[in-house]
Amino acid sequence: MPRPDGWDDDADADVPFRPMSISEMLDGSIAGIRRRPRTALGVALAFSAVTQVASSVAAYFFIGNEARDEVTPGLLLRSFGAQMTLAVMGLVLSAYGILVLSGLLAPILGRELVGLPIAPRQAWRDARPRLGRLAGTAAVVLLVPLAAMVAPIIPFILLVASNAHPALGALAAVVGFPVGIALMVWSYILLVLAVPAVVLERATVGGALRRARALSKGRWFRTCGTLLLAILITVFMGFFALRIPFLVIQLIFFGLGSDGGSTVGALAVDTAGRIISWAVVLPFDAGVIALLYMDRRMRREGLDLDLRTRGRSAAAVAAAGSGRDGSDVSGGSDSSDGDGEGPTDGGDGEGFIDLWRPRPVGAWQGTGSEAGARR
């Protein structure tokens, strides 16, 4: 980890202060959760509990009264649409939770990256001024890919609704679904870095989206590969590894019985397993997104080299930044965050945020070979 008394790009650090490899980003995400478990896991646990409990209750009552007595293949087929709807809604809500968490974890990982101390509740104070924009940016980043996926499928839906010739419907499906999925993935990767940017750069929603497109330029495939690997780890841990103990408990205590009491008990155990497993894996995905943003800032804009030229340590640069804005910090109404922490917290927060504000174009100009190697 970079030390407050000087720059340190030790390769063995949890989050090295230099462009990172994919494995370093995955390890760094876990390190961020480990250093601030209450912040990372607490928010994820609350979000996961609401999502999974609502999903379980809806699933129980969607199937109907007869399913509580006997589950037959015919009933499962009739309820397939409802089950798929619930599954898609659960995935969308989980994706939204990951995006919001990536914005909340960005200050933690950012301070870890540059070697600044992480005081209790400091991450909350860093993120709180942008919670509204964070929620809005996460919604846009999620809704734009969903709209991009649905648009090519609309002809298929219209053909099916109008009872058109089956061949036309099949052709529309063969073309529409792959194109929709490709557009969804492309637009999500293009915009996902906007979520950390809106918190660390204090950008507007539109400004954060433009920053995401600029940072993703030329490295779409690397970003996609990193997120794909993180998702594969998430799916394996969330759907299998972390849920095995709960499945064993479910089989031991409730077996395969279909009576009402057994159904409710088994569903409760399964819900608890999903809450705990997703509360663990959601922050991991969120941390990877935040570290991808920081890696792109260093590779594309030379953030690490720029900070080295501005001071002997991140703490010194942050102190200079807060001192420059000292009249606003100490004399304005924002000198204290209302938590009784005192004005120094606001100054530290402003100095830290100043590290991440984009520098003018040309502030860092590497040689051609150096810039190319970093990108």
Residue, then its C-alpha position, 0 to 999 in steps of 0.5 A: m500500500p502507498r504510505p502517507d509519508g511518500w509514494d510507494d508502488d510496491a508490487d506486493a501492495d493490496v492496491p498498488f499506485r500504478p496501472m494495475s493488472i487484472s489480477e491486481m484489480l480483483d485482489g484489490s477489490i477484496a482488500g477494499i472489502r477487508r479494510r472496511p467490512r462494515t461499509a462494504l458488507g453492511v450496505a450490500l447486506a441491507f440491499s440484498a435482504v430487501t431484494q431477496v426477501a421481496s423476491s421470495v415472497a413474490a415467488y411464493f404467492f405467484i405460484g398459487n395455493e395449489a403449488r403449496d400442496e403439490v408441485t407438478p410439471g404442468l404447474l411449473l410450465r404455467s408459472f414459467g413466465a412468472q418465474m422468469t419475470l421474477a428472476v429478471m427483476g432480481l438480476v436488474l435490482s442486483a445490477y443496480g445495487i452493484l453500480v451504487l456500491s461501486g460509487l460508495l466504495a470508490p472513495i475507500l479504494g481511492r484513499e487506499l490507492v494513494g495512501l491516505p488514511i481512512a477514518p471511520r465514516q470517511a467514505w460516507r462523508d466522501a460519497r454523501p454530497r453526490l448520493g442523488r447523482l450517484a443514484g441517477t447515474a447508476a440508473v442511466v448506466l443500467l437503463v440505457p443497456l436495457a433499452a439497447m437490448v429491447a430495441p432490436i427485439i421490438p419487431f419480434i414482439l410485434l410480429v408475435a402479437s400480430n400473429a404473423h407468419p412463424a418464419l417472419g417471427a423466427l427471422a426477427a428472433v434470430v437477428g434481434f436477440p443476438v443484436g440486442i445482447a451485443l448492444m446491451v454489453w457494448s453500451y454497458i461497458l462503455l458507460v459503467l465507469a461513469v458511476p465512480a466518476v460521478v463521486l470522485e470527480r464531483a461530475t454531473v450525470g451527463g459529465a460522468l457519462r462523457r468521462a466514461r466514454a472518454l476513459s473507455k476509448g481504446r480499451w473496451f475489450r480489456t474492460c469487458g474481459t475484466l468485468l466478465l471474469a469478475i461476473l464469472i467469479t460472482v456467479f460461481m460464488g453467489f449461486f454455488a459455493l456460498r449457498i452449499p451450506f444452506l442447501v445442505i441445511q435445507l435438505i437435512f431439516f426439510g427434505l423434499g417434502s411438499d407440505g406447507g410448513s416444509t415449503v415455508g421453512a425451505l424457502a426461508v433457509d434458501t432466502a437466508g442463503r441468497i442474502i448472505s451469498w449476494a451480500v458477500v459477492l456484490p461488493f466484490d463486483a462493485g470494487v472491480i468497477a471502481l478499480l477499473y476507473m482508477d486504472r483507466r485514469m492512470r493509463r490514459e491520463g497518467l494520474d499517478l505520474d501527475l500526482r508525483t509531479r505535484g508533491r512528494s505524497a498524496a497527503a501533501v497534495a491533498a493538504a495543498g488542495s484543501g489549503r487552496d480552498g481553505s476559505d470555502v472550507s473553513g468559512g462556509s456552511d459546509s465546514s462541518d458535515g453535521d456529524g460533529e466531526g469538526p471542520t478538518d474532515g471537510g478540508d480533508g475530503e475536499g483535498f482528497i476529491d481534488l486529487w481526482r478532478p481531471r487536469p487540463v489537457g496536456a497536464w501530463q505528456g508522456t513520451g510516445s512509447e511511454a504513453g503507449a505502454r501504459r494504455 
